[in-house]
Amino acid sequence: MVTQIFGTKKCKDTQKAIRFFKERRWQFQFIDLKEKDISQGELNSIKRFFDIEDIIDSDGKEYEKRNLKYMKFNIEDTLLENPLLFKTPIVRSAKQITIGYQPEIWKKWQ
């Protein structure tokens, strides 16, 4: 199975993740969250590993821009509507998923 990296081109941690996999010549697919949304099925697979509250980037610019700090909202629906609210990178390989820059975990996947 090809490793998938979900993120944005401007995200520093996503850039580091891409570099990590390129340096090891590990085949991967980059999914830019500015161009493609995460599906309900993909979100469900992420939720098997992480609580929904740990998936949303409450420290990010998009969260602040949408003024979500002061609102009550359904996190899952909001993430599906705006994928730029996800913490990134989300890296998925086979049945394993990480959020954020996690090279020590990725090394164990090889």
Secondary structure as UniProt FT lines:
FT   STRAND          3..7
FT   TURN            9..10
FT   HELIX           12..23
FT   TURN            24..25
FT   STRAND          28..32
FT   TURN            33..35
FT   HELIX           40..47
FT   TURN            48..49
FT   HELIX           52..55
FT   TURN            58..59
FT   HELIX           61..65
FT   TURN            66..67
FT   HELIX           68..70
FT   HELIX           75..81
FT   HELIX           83..85
FT   STRAND          90..93
FT   TURN            94..95
FT   STRAND          96..99
FT   HELIX           103..109
//
